[in-house]
Amino acid sequence: MKEEPAYKIIVIGDVGVGKSNISSRFCDSIYYEYIVPTIGVDFKYCHTTTLEKHARTILLQIWDTAGDK
């Protein structure tokens, strides 16, 4: 069995712009009206399929950073 490639994505931005919601929406298909602010760094693992002629599954590791000033 061939191991799937893993890609790291780092989400950065100002406080309250929706960084945590991007990762929740993408990985869990959930949108939160209010989400507790991230302290430090959080990360999620999720699988997705590429949009190619020969689609393949890849592993994403999404790092969600705090929007500290």
C-alpha positions as a Markdown table, in Angstrom:
| # | Residue | x | y | z |
|---|---|---|---|---|
| 1 | Met | 0.0 | 0.0 | 0.0 |
| 2 | Lys | 1.4 | 3.3 | -1.0 |
| 3 | Glu | 1.6 | 6.0 | 1.6 |
| 4 | Glu | -0.3 | 9.2 | 0.8 |
| 5 | Pro | 1.5 | 12.5 | 0.7 |
| 6 | Ala | 1.1 | 14.9 | 3.7 |
| 7 | Tyr | 0.9 | 18.6 | 3.3 |
| 8 | Lys | 1.1 | 21.3 | 6.0 |
| 9 | Ile | -1.0 | 24.4 | 5.8 |
| 10 | Ile | -0.5 | 27.3 | 8.2 |
| 11 | Val | -3.4 | 29.8 | 8.6 |
| 12 | Ile | -2.3 | 33.2 | 9.8 |
| 13 | Gly | -4.2 | 36.5 | 10.2 |
| 14 | Asp | -5.6 | 39.1 | 12.5 |
| 15 | Val | -7.7 | 38.4 | 15.6 |
| 16 | Gly | -11.3 | 37.5 | 14.8 |
| 17 | Val | -11.1 | 37.1 | 11.0 |
| 18 | Gly | -12.1 | 33.4 | 10.9 |
| 19 | Lys | -8.9 | 31.4 | 10.8 |
| 20 | Ser | -10.3 | 28.7 | 13.1 |
| 21 | Asn | -13.6 | 28.6 | 11.1 |
| 22 | Ile | -11.7 | 28.0 | 7.9 |
| 23 | Ser | -10.1 | 24.8 | 9.3 |
| 24 | Ser | -13.3 | 23.6 | 10.9 |
| 25 | Arg | -15.3 | 24.2 | 7.8 |
| 26 | Phe | -12.7 | 22.5 | 5.6 |
| 27 | Cys | -12.0 | 19.5 | 7.8 |
| 28 | Asp | -15.2 | 19.0 | 9.7 |
| 29 | Ser | -17.8 | 20.7 | 7.4 |
| 30 | Ile | -18.9 | 22.7 | 10.4 |
| 31 | Tyr | -19.3 | 26.5 | 10.7 |
| 32 | Tyr | -19.5 | 28.1 | 14.1 |
| 33 | Glu | -21.3 | 31.4 | 14.7 |
| 34 | Tyr | -19.0 | 31.9 | 17.7 |
| 35 | Ile | -15.7 | 30.1 | 18.3 |
| 36 | Val | -13.4 | 30.4 | 21.3 |
| 37 | Pro | -10.2 | 32.2 | 20.3 |
| 38 | Thr | -7.2 | 30.1 | 19.7 |
| 39 | Ile | -4.5 | 30.3 | 22.3 |
| 40 | Gly | -1.1 | 29.5 | 20.8 |
| 41 | Val | -1.5 | 27.0 | 18.0 |
| 42 | Asp | -4.0 | 24.3 | 17.2 |
| 43 | Phe | -4.0 | 21.8 | 14.4 |
| 44 | Lys | -6.3 | 19.4 | 12.6 |
| 45 | Tyr | -5.6 | 16.4 | 10.3 |
| 46 | Cys | -8.0 | 15.8 | 7.4 |
| 47 | His | -8.1 | 13.9 | 4.2 |
| 48 | Thr | -9.1 | 15.4 | 0.9 |
| 49 | Thr | -9.2 | 14.4 | -2.7 |
| 50 | Thr | -7.2 | 16.3 | -5.4 |
| 51 | Leu | -9.0 | 17.8 | -8.3 |
| 52 | Glu | -7.0 | 16.1 | -11.0 |
| 53 | Lys | -7.7 | 13.7 | -13.9 |
| 54 | His | -6.5 | 10.9 | -11.7 |
| 55 | Ala | -7.8 | 12.0 | -8.3 |
| 56 | Arg | -5.8 | 10.9 | -5.3 |
| 57 | Thr | -6.3 | 11.3 | -1.5 |
| 58 | Ile | -3.9 | 13.5 | 0.4 |
| 59 | Leu | -3.4 | 14.2 | 4.1 |
| 60 | Leu | -3.6 | 17.8 | 5.2 |
| 61 | Gln | -2.2 | 19.0 | 8.5 |
| 62 | Ile | -3.8 | 22.5 | 9.1 |
| 63 | Trp | -2.1 | 24.6 | 11.7 |
| 64 | Asp | -4.4 | 27.3 | 13.1 |
| 65 | Thr | -2.4 | 30.2 | 14.7 |
| 66 | Ala | -3.6 | 32.7 | 17.3 |
| 67 | Gly | -4.2 | 36.2 | 15.9 |
| 68 | Asp | -2.0 | 37.9 | 18.5 |
| 69 | Lys | -1.4 | 41.6 | 18.2 |
